[in-house]
Amino acid sequence: MRNLDRFAQEDFEPNEEDILRVRIRTTGIISKDLKTRYQREHDLEPPYMNIKMVDVGGQRNERKKWLHCFDDVKCVLFLSSMAGYRQVLFEDCKKNRMIESLELFRKISHDRTFRDVPIILFLNKKDLFEQMIRSESLSTCFPEYKGDNSYASAFGFLKAKFREQLPKGKEVSIFDVTGCLILQFSFTNII
């Protein structure tokens, strides 16, 4: 609300913070073919690896479209907004986003389709979460949370909550990211 006058100006141009804070719901399935260099072990290997990145909408009504996307998955990248602890779902104003995300993460990590597939978890919106956690404790969403309002304590708790959802013996790599997520990986470590 504090930027409403600026947004309404005829010559308004979004700044970097405006762009980082925008949220566009993914609808449908967005597929992108990527070509990346990788560390070859033999000269006979091709110099590039072809990767198909599939972004599926996370809203409940989008999930039924996912099934046919998962026949040859090499890695699952799961994104969850840390700011979700203070937000509700678009489609269900009584359901907390973080709780829904944990439940979905559990369902995906226990699915037999992904039993031998690595999962990488990105907890995004770090910048918003750092601001929010100073004024509203994580205990508003998780009554069992006994930590302080520091980022380190709250982030550690969230990582533990996601790890609790995994089947026994399954590992997950967890990263915290700010705003928009730009993936620049060496895919040789995850494929």
Secondary structure by P-SEA (a helix, b strand, c coil): cccccccccccccccaaaaaabbbbbccbbbbbbbbbccccccccccbbbbbbbbcccccccccccccccccccbbbbbbbcccccccccccccccaaaaaaaaaaaaaaccccccbbbbbbbcaaaaaaaaaaccccccccccccccccaaaaaaaaaaaaaaaccccbbbbbbbbccbbbbbccccccc
